[in-house]
C-alpha cells in the first residue's frame, strides 16, 4: 500500500524507467560517501562529459560539496560528497504505543529523532466527542459500525510532533520537502487510528502541515530505510523481511521499492507454507502469518502455563503483540526452553518462506528488520541460513547474506522520509 497525497515532489516514478543522471550520481555518492568525477563515470556508466555537467549543476544547487583533492598516480582528483542538510524530510512511524518522528537528510542519516507516547494522539475528551483544544478540528468520522472517533487528536499529535522535531533540530524549515508516514498493517490494532484510512490521513495532514505527505506500509518503508541508512548500492537487489505485530517484506531493486499493481507487493506473511493449513484472516489458507507470525507465537505462549511463567506474561493482561513477543524472545535468549521451542517452530516456517523469496527474486541479501526480528534474530537468522545454504552450495552456486538491520527501530520512519527525497530526485532529473 502506497498512497501519495498532495503535491509530493515527482509523484510515483514510472515502472521500468532508468535513473536520470542526477539520481545516478547522487545514489552512487550516497552509497560510497565520497567519490571523484572519474569514479562516478566508472560506477554509473555515464560519460565523463555527462558526469561533469551533472556535478556542476548539483554543486550550483548546493546538493554536492567538494571536499578537497586526493593524490593519485597522475592528476589529483577532487572528491565530492553530499551535503546532508541540503534536502530534508520528516518520517513518522505510527505504532500502537509510540509515535516516532525522524528528520532525515539526503545521506540517509537520522539528523534528529523524537518519540512521543501514542496516547497523546487520542481525543482529549473522555466520551470520544469534541475537538482537541487549539487544533482547529472538531469533527468525527466513522468506519462501518465502529464508534465515532475524533480526528483532531491524531492531527494535533502529528503536527505538534513535526513542529517540535524541526524546532529542536535548528534546521532551515524551507529545506524540508515533505512528510513520509508509515501506515500500520491491516491487522495491527492501533486504537488512535480507528476510523482513519491512509488516504484521508495523508490529505488531512497535508492541509494541517502545509507540506506534501506520502503514506507507505511499514515493510516497504523499512526496506527503503535500509537502502539509505546502510548505504546499499543501487546495483544490489535485496529484500527486507519486517516483523512487527505481523510479517511483511519490502523489496528494493535498482534503488526502487517494488509495489506491484495495487501497492501490495511484499506480502511475505501471506505466502502459503502449508497447502491444507488453517484459514487465514485474509481468506486464504496456510499463510505464513497464521502458522508462524508473532500473533500466533504469542497466542501459543499465552495458552501454555510454562511459557507464561517463563516470559512473565500476566495472565489475561496482554500488553500487545509486539511487547508480548519481545518478552518471549528475552526469555528464550535467557534459555527458557518452552519459549525457545515456540520461536524455533515459528522460525522453521519463516525460513522456508524466506528461501522462496530468495529463489523467486534471485537476490543475495536478506535484511531482518522490525521490532520482532530485532528481539529474536538470534533464532530466525540462523534458521534462515540453515535452510538456504545447502541448495545454494549444491545447485545455485551463490552466497546469500542474511543480516539484521542496525536501524530496526527507525528504519521504517527513515524510509518513509527517504521516499520523499527520492521523489524529488526523479522530478528534478
BATI-388383 format. One record per residue (C-alpha): residue number from 1; residue in one letter; x, y, z. Coordinates in nm, 3 decimals, always signed. Example, Ala and Ser with C-alpha at 12.3 -4.5 7.8 and 13.67 -1.06 7.14 Angstrom:
BEGIN
    n  res       c1       c2       c3
    1    a   +1.230   -0.450   +0.780
    2    s   +1.367   -0.106   +0.714
REM end
This chain:
BEGIN
    n  res       c1       c2       c3
    1    x   +0.000   +0.000   +0.000
    2    x   +0.146   +0.331   -0.105
    3    x   -0.065   +0.643   -0.107
    4    x   +0.065   +0.973   -0.239
    5    x   -0.131   +1.273   -0.114
    6    x   -0.090   +1.634   -0.215
    7    x   +0.184   +1.751   -0.446
    8    x   +0.458   +1.516   -0.338
    9    x   +0.763   +1.611   -0.544
   10    x   +0.775   +1.394   -0.851
   11    x   +0.494   +1.157   -0.751
   12    x   +0.548   +0.791   -0.833
   13    x   +0.821   +0.705   -1.079
   14    x   +0.723   +0.519   -1.391
   15    x   +0.790   +0.147   -1.390
   16    x   +1.092   +0.032   -1.582
   17    x   +1.236   +0.381   -1.604
   18    x   +1.614   +0.414   -1.593
   19    x   +1.751   +0.652   -1.330
   20    x   +1.832   +1.001   -1.457
   21    x   +2.192   +1.122   -1.447
   22    x   +2.147   +1.330   -1.131
   23    x   +1.979   +1.044   -0.949
   24    x   +2.253   +0.801   -1.052
   25    x   +2.526   +1.041   -0.939
   26    x   +2.365   +1.116   -0.604
   27    x   +2.287   +0.750   -0.535
   28    x   +2.646   +0.648   -0.612
   29    x   +2.792   +0.912   -0.380
   30    x   +2.539   +0.829   -0.106
   31    x   +2.646   +0.463   -0.113
   32    x   +3.021   +0.537   -0.121
   33    x   +3.017   +0.854   +0.095
   34    x   +3.253   +1.036   -0.140
   35    x   +3.372   +0.988   -0.498
   36    x   +3.565   +1.167   -0.769
   37    x   +3.421   +1.252   -1.110
   38    x   +3.631   +0.977   -1.270
   39    x   +3.498   +0.721   -1.023
   40    x   +3.142   +0.841   -1.084
   41    x   +3.176   +0.781   -1.457
   42    x   +3.302   +0.429   -1.394
   43    x   +3.029   +0.341   -1.144
   44    x   +2.729   +0.499   -1.319
   45    x   +2.823   +0.421   -1.678
   46    x   +2.775   +0.787   -1.773
   47    x   +3.023   +0.961   -1.995
   48    x   +3.276   +1.190   -1.830
   49    x   +3.108   +1.485   -2.002
   50    x   +2.767   +1.388   -1.863
   51    x   +2.914   +1.343   -1.515
   52    x   +3.091   +1.678   -1.533
   53    x   +2.774   +1.860   -1.641
   54    x   +2.559   +1.688   -1.379
   55    x   +2.809   +1.750   -1.099
   56    x   +2.834   +2.117   -1.192
   57    x   +2.457   +2.150   -1.169
   58    x   +2.444   +1.970   -0.834
   59    x   +2.721   +2.189   -0.693
   60    x   +2.532   +2.501   -0.803
   61    x   +2.220   +2.370   -0.630
   62    x   +2.413   +2.304   -0.310
   63    x   +2.338   +1.932   -0.308
   64    x   +2.706   +1.838   -0.352
   65    x   +3.017   +1.986   -0.195
   66    x   +3.382   +1.940   -0.288
   67    x   +3.593   +1.802   -0.006
   68    x   +3.943   +1.856   -0.140
   69    x   +4.182   +1.664   -0.358
   70    x   +4.315   +1.314   -0.318
   71    x   +4.651   +1.214   -0.464
   72    x   +4.663   +0.951   -0.739
   73    x   +4.931   +0.821   -0.971
   74    x   +4.850   +1.111   -1.205
   75    x   +4.646   +1.427   -1.164
   76    x   +4.494   +1.470   -0.815
   77    x   +4.119   +1.411   -0.812
   78    x   +3.865   +1.639   -0.645
   79    x   +3.636   +1.441   -0.419
   80    x   +3.264   +1.502   -0.390
   81    x   +3.017   +1.427   -0.111
   82    x   +2.654   +1.503   -0.034
   83    x   +2.557   +1.796   +0.185
   84    x   +2.344   +1.618   +0.450
   85    x   +2.130   +1.924   +0.523
   86    x   +2.070   +2.038   +0.165
   87    x   +1.739   +1.849   +0.141
   88    x   +1.545   +1.725   +0.440
   89    x   +1.228   +1.531   +0.507
   90    x   +1.034   +1.406   +0.806
   91    x   +0.941   +1.042   +0.858
   92    x   +0.671   +0.931   +1.102
   93    x   +0.608   +0.576   +1.225
   94    x   +0.258   +0.528   +1.367
   95    x   +0.273   +0.249   +1.624
   96    x   +0.035   +0.132   +1.894
   97    x   +0.227   +0.276   +2.188
   98    x   +0.479   +0.524   +2.047
   99    x   +0.485   +0.761   +1.752
  100    x   +0.840   +0.801   +1.619
  101    x   +0.942   +1.113   +1.426
  102    x   +1.275   +1.135   +1.243
  103    x   +1.436   +1.409   +1.041
  104    x   +1.645   +1.268   +0.757
  105    x   +1.888   +1.427   +0.516
  106    x   +1.994   +1.307   +0.173
  107    x   +2.278   +1.095   +0.314
  108    x   +2.019   +0.875   +0.484
  109    x   +2.134   +0.954   +0.836
  110    x   +1.894   +1.047   +1.114
  111    x   +1.958   +1.412   +1.197
  112    x   +1.709   +1.424   +1.480
  113    x   +1.462   +1.186   +1.641
  114    x   +1.158   +1.232   +1.863
  115    x   +0.943   +0.966   +2.029
  116    x   +0.606   +1.060   +2.177
  117    x   +0.353   +0.840   +2.359
  118    x   +0.080   +0.745   +2.115
  119    x   -0.176   +0.810   +2.388
  120    x   -0.128   +1.179   +2.315
  121    x   -0.295   +1.118   +1.979
  122    x   -0.622   +1.011   +2.135
  123    x   -0.911   +1.253   +2.176
  124    x   -0.889   +1.491   +2.469
  125    x   -1.244   +1.427   +2.588
  126    x   -1.331   +1.106   +2.768
  127    x   -1.656   +1.041   +2.584
  128    x   -1.495   +1.040   +2.239
  129    x   -1.662   +1.361   +2.119
  130    x   -1.539   +1.713   +2.076
  131    x   -1.219   +1.853   +1.934
  132    x   -0.873   +1.898   +2.069
  133    x   -0.819   +2.246   +2.208
  134    x   -0.621   +2.456   +1.969
  135    x   -0.633   +2.202   +1.688
  136    x   -0.896   +2.380   +1.484
  137    x   -1.061   +2.043   +1.426
  138    x   -1.394   +1.931   +1.571
  139    x   -1.543   +1.655   +1.363
  140    x   -1.598   +1.283   +1.390
  141    x   -1.555   +1.000   +1.142
  142    x   -1.700   +0.650   +1.144
  143    x   -1.595   +0.330   +0.974
  144    x   -1.859   +0.061   +0.936
  145    x   -2.009   +0.008   +1.285
  146    x   -1.724   +0.149   +1.490
  147    x   -1.783   +0.420   +1.746
  148    x   -1.705   +0.770   +1.617
  149    x   -1.352   +0.885   +1.680
  150    x   -1.221   +1.237   +1.690
  151    x   -0.975   +1.324   +1.416
  152    x   -0.833   +1.630   +1.587
  153    x   -0.634   +1.436   +1.846
  154    x   -0.426   +1.250   +1.589
  155    x   -0.369   +1.551   +1.362
  156    x   -0.268   +1.773   +1.651
  157    x   -0.037   +1.498   +1.778
  158    x   +0.136   +1.470   +1.440
  159    x   +0.162   +1.840   +1.356
  160    x   +0.288   +1.924   +1.706
  161    x   +0.547   +1.646   +1.680
  162    x   +0.667   +1.768   +1.341
  163    x   +0.698   +2.122   +1.476
  164    x   +0.893   +2.007   +1.782
  165    x   +1.126   +1.796   +1.569
  166    x   +1.209   +2.077   +1.327
  167    x   +1.247   +2.336   +1.604
  168    x   +1.474   +2.117   +1.815
  169    x   +1.687   +2.034   +1.510
  170    x   +1.753   +2.400   +1.436
  171    x   +1.736   +2.340   +1.060
  172    x   +1.607   +2.568   +0.789
  173    x   +1.242   +2.461   +0.761
  174    x   +1.233   +2.566   +0.398
  175    x   +1.462   +2.272   +0.319
  176    x   +1.205   +2.021   +0.444
  177    x   +1.047   +1.883   +0.127
  178    x   +0.767   +1.681   +0.280
  179    x   +0.649   +1.417   +0.523
  180    x   +0.651   +1.040   +0.492
  181    x   +0.412   +0.843   +0.715
  182    x   +0.438   +0.471   +0.793
  183    x   +0.089   +0.322   +0.798
  184    x   +0.046   +0.002   +1.003
  185    x   -0.059   -0.331   +0.855
  186    x   -0.427   -0.428   +0.824
  187    x   -0.423   -0.642   +1.138
  188    x   -0.226   -0.408   +1.360
  189    x   -0.455   -0.282   +1.633
  190    x   -0.375   +0.088   +1.670
  191    x   -0.658   +0.241   +1.871
  192    x   -0.590   +0.604   +1.781
  193    x   -0.610   +0.519   +1.408
  194    x   -0.955   +0.365   +1.421
  195    x   -1.185   +0.543   +1.181
  196    x   -0.897   +0.660   +0.964
  197    x   -0.764   +0.535   +0.635
  198    x   -0.429   +0.614   +0.475
  199    x   -0.568   +0.843   +0.206
  200    x   -0.771   +1.053   +0.444
  201    x   -0.487   +1.087   +0.693
  202    x   -0.245   +1.196   +0.422
  203    x   -0.489   +1.450   +0.286
  204    x   -0.568   +1.600   +0.624
  205    x   -0.203   +1.607   +0.733
  206    x   -0.114   +1.787   +0.411
  207    x   -0.375   +2.051   +0.494
  208    x   -0.264   +2.085   +0.855
  209    x   +0.112   +2.088   +0.796
  210    x   +0.127   +2.273   +0.465
  211    x   +0.365   +2.009   +0.329
  212    x   +0.317   +1.721   +0.086
  213    x   +0.262   +1.384   +0.250
  214    x   +0.333   +1.029   +0.134
  215    x   +0.188   +0.729   +0.319
  216    x   +0.364   +0.391   +0.293
  217    x   +0.338   +0.050   +0.459
  218    x   +0.590   -0.043   +0.727
  219    x   +0.773   -0.321   +0.540
  220    x   +0.831   -0.124   +0.219
  221    x   +0.935   +0.183   +0.416
  222    x   +1.177   -0.027   +0.623
  223    x   +1.337   -0.161   +0.304
  224    x   +1.389   +0.189   +0.167
  225    x   +1.524   +0.296   +0.505
  226    x   +1.774   +0.012   +0.496
  227    x   +1.876   +0.108   +0.144
  228    x   +1.958   +0.461   +0.259
  229    x   +2.091   +0.409   +0.610
  230    x   +2.302   +0.101   +0.533
  231    x   +2.423   +0.263   +0.208
  232    x   +2.328   -0.035   -0.005
  233    x   +2.444   +0.017   -0.362
  234    x   +2.178   +0.078   -0.626
  235    x   +2.305   -0.224   -0.819
  236    x   +2.225   -0.465   -0.533
  237    x   +1.872   -0.604   -0.512
  238    x   +1.758   -0.713   -0.166
  239    x   +1.456   -0.792   +0.047
  240    x   +1.393   -0.656   +0.394
  241    x   +1.183   -0.900   +0.597
  242    x   +0.989   -0.699   +0.854
  243    x   +0.836   -0.840   +1.171
  244    x   +0.620   -0.623   +1.391
  245    x   +0.279   -0.743   +1.500
  246    x   +0.266   -0.917   +1.161
  247    x   +0.516   -1.019   +0.894
  248    x   +0.585   -0.837   +0.569
  249    x   +0.863   -0.771   +0.322
  250    x   +0.994   -0.477   +0.128
  251    x   +1.180   -0.543   -0.196
  252    x   +1.428   -0.296   -0.346
  253    x   +1.564   -0.335   -0.699
  254    x   +1.792   -0.073   -0.856
  255    x   +1.723   +0.157   -0.565
  256    x   +1.347   +0.140   -0.608
  257    x   +1.087   -0.022   -0.388
  258    x   +0.866   -0.269   -0.575
  259    x   +0.498   -0.209   -0.504
  260    x   +0.302   -0.415   -0.756
  261    x   -0.016   -0.324   -0.938
  262    x   -0.210   -0.240   -0.623
  263    x   +0.071   -0.135   -0.391
  264    x   +0.067   -0.471   -0.211
  265    x   +0.395   -0.628   -0.326
  266    x   +0.588   -0.793   -0.044
  267    x   +0.302   -0.966   +0.140
  268    x   +0.554   -1.208   +0.287
  269    x   +0.316   -1.306   +0.565
  270    x   +0.065   -1.438   +0.312
  271    x   +0.292   -1.682   +0.134
  272    x   +0.140   -2.029   +0.160
  273    x   +0.362   -2.261   +0.363
  274    x   +0.102   -2.534   +0.424
  275    x   -0.144   -2.618   +0.146
  276    x   -0.413   -2.757   +0.376
  277    x   -0.328   -2.525   +0.664
  278    x   -0.563   -2.324   +0.882
  279    x   -0.773   -2.044   +0.738
  280    x   -0.603   -1.705   +0.747
  281    x   -0.781   -1.380   +0.826
  282    x   -0.707   -1.274   +0.466
  283    x   -0.939   -1.550   +0.337
  284    x   -0.671   -1.792   +0.217
  285    x   -0.525   -2.097   +0.392
  286    x   -0.186   -2.195   +0.525
  287    x   -0.042   -1.843   +0.525
  288    x   +0.292   -1.786   +0.700
  289    x   +0.145   -1.524   +0.931
  290    x   -0.128   -1.761   +1.053
  291    x   +0.108   -2.051   +1.113
  292    x   +0.414   -1.869   +1.243
  293    x   +0.354   -1.496   +1.286
  294    x   +0.416   -1.307   +1.611
  295    x   +0.046   -1.310   +1.698
  296    x   +0.039   -1.691   +1.665
  297    x   +0.352   -1.725   +1.881
  298    x   +0.202   -1.501   +2.148
  299    x   -0.131   -1.688   +2.147
  300    x   +0.052   -2.020   +2.180
  301    x   +0.260   -1.886   +2.468
  302    x   -0.042   -1.747   +2.649
  303    x   -0.217   -2.085   +2.625
  304    x   +0.084   -2.260   +2.782
  305    x   +0.130   -2.204   +3.159
  306    x   +0.502   -2.287   +3.134
  307    x   +0.562   -2.026   +2.864
  308    x   +0.354   -1.770   +3.055
  309    x   +0.574   -1.822   +3.360
  310    x   +0.900   -1.818   +3.162
  311    x   +0.816   -1.492   +2.980
  312    x   +0.644   -1.324   +3.273
  313    x   +0.322   -1.276   +3.079
  314    x   +0.050   -1.153   +3.312
  315    x   -0.247   -1.390   +3.263
  316    x   -0.538   -1.215   +3.094
  317    x   -0.346   -0.887   +3.064
  318    x   -0.199   -0.873   +2.711
  319    x   +0.033   -0.580   +2.651
  320    x   +0.006   -0.601   +2.275
  321    x   +0.156   -0.849   +2.031
  322    x   +0.488   -0.669   +1.987
  323    x   +0.552   -0.631   +2.361
  324    x   +0.450   -0.989   +2.444
  325    x   +0.660   -1.129   +2.158
  326    x   +0.963   -0.933   +2.283
  327    x   +0.912   -1.079   +2.632
  328    x   +0.902   -1.431   +2.486
  329    x   +1.222   -1.360   +2.290
  330    x   +1.401   -1.229   +2.601
  331    x   +1.307   -1.541   +2.792
  332    x   +1.422   -1.763   +2.505
  333    x   +1.755   -1.583   +2.486
  334    x   +1.799   -1.646   +2.858
  335    x   +1.748   -2.018   +2.800
  336    x   +1.378   -2.065   +2.875
  337    x   +1.304   -2.395   +2.694
  338    x   +0.934   -2.354   +2.617
  339    x   +0.969   -2.001   +2.481
  340    x   +1.269   -2.109   +2.274
  341    x   +1.072   -2.401   +2.129
  342    x   +0.788   -2.169   +2.024
  343    x   +1.030   -1.938   +1.841
  344    x   +1.214   -2.226   +1.677
  345    x   +0.885   -2.369   +1.547
  346    x   +0.794   -2.029   +1.402
  347    x   +1.143   -1.987   +1.253
  348    x   +1.114   -2.311   +1.053
  349    x   +0.820   -2.171   +0.858
  350    x   +0.974   -1.825   +0.822
  351    x   +1.297   -1.980   +0.689
  352    x   +1.107   -2.181   +0.427
  353    x   +0.923   -1.869   +0.309
  354    x   +1.249   -1.671   +0.306
  355    x   +1.409   -1.934   +0.084
  356    x   +1.120   -1.898   -0.161
  357    x   +1.173   -1.521   -0.171
  358    x   +1.543   -1.568   -0.245
  359    x   +1.476   -1.824   -0.519
  360    x   +1.194   -1.628   -0.679
  361    x   +1.381   -1.297   -0.693
  362    x   +1.740   -1.427   -0.722
  363    x   +1.865   -1.188   -0.456
  364    x   +2.180   -1.213   -0.249
  365    x   +2.082   -1.009   +0.056
  366    x   +1.809   -1.055   +0.317
  367    x   +1.778   -0.794   +0.590
  368    x   +1.582   -0.874   +0.905
  369    x   +1.419   -0.564   +1.047
  370    x   +1.134   -0.450   +1.266
  371    x   +1.092   -0.500   +1.642
  372    x   +1.015   -0.873   +1.614
  373    x   +1.335   -0.963   +1.432
  374    x   +1.532   -0.717   +1.643
  375    x   +1.422   -0.914   +1.951
  376    x   +1.450   -1.267   +1.811
  377    x   +1.703   -1.258   +1.526
  378    x   +1.923   -1.497   +1.727
  379    x   +1.669   -1.767   +1.640
  380    x   +1.539   -1.657   +1.298
  381    x   +1.870   -1.559   +1.138
  382    x   +2.042   -1.895   +1.187
  383    x   +1.723   -2.081   +1.088
  384    x   +1.710   -1.894   +0.756
  385    x   +2.078   -1.960   +0.688
  386    x   +2.042   -2.332   +0.763
  387    x   +1.752   -2.350   +0.519
  388    x   +1.920   -2.156   +0.237
  389    x   +2.281   -2.279   +0.244
  390    x   +2.252   -2.643   +0.121
  391    x   +2.083   -2.560   -0.211
  392    x   +2.300   -2.251   -0.258
  393    x   +2.611   -2.465   -0.229
  394    x   +2.490   -2.766   -0.426
  395    x   +2.278   -2.612   -0.702
  396    x   +2.270   -2.235   -0.729
  397    x   +2.638   -2.165   -0.653
  398    x   +2.564   -1.835   -0.486
  399    x   +2.613   -1.680   -0.146
  400    x   +2.316   -1.522   +0.027
  401    x   +2.385   -1.283   +0.314
  402    x   +2.136   -1.264   +0.600
  403    x   +2.184   -0.966   +0.825
  404    x   +1.998   -0.782   +1.100
  405    x   +1.930   -0.414   +1.045
  406    x   +2.132   -0.183   +1.265
  407    x   +1.846   +0.067   +1.246
  408    x   +1.548   -0.160   +1.311
  409    x   +1.390   +0.091   +1.548
  410    x   +1.389   +0.376   +1.296
  411    x   +1.421   +0.206   +0.955
  412    x   +1.053   +0.242   +0.866
  413    x   +1.035   +0.610   +0.959
  414    x   +1.366   +0.683   +0.786
  415    x   +1.248   +0.500   +0.475
  416    x   +0.924   +0.695   +0.461
  417    x   +1.125   +1.017   +0.478
  418    x   +1.368   +0.889   +0.213
  419    x   +1.080   +0.823   -0.029
  420    x   +1.009   +1.196   -0.028
  421    x   +1.372   +1.270   -0.114
  422    x   +1.376   +1.006   -0.389
  423    x   +1.064   +1.158   -0.544
  424    x   +1.231   +1.497   -0.553
  425    x   +1.535   +1.347   -0.729
  426    x   +1.318   +1.198   -1.001
  427    x   +1.124   +1.516   -1.051
  428    x   +1.444   +1.716   -1.092
  429    x   +1.603   +1.450   -1.314
REM end
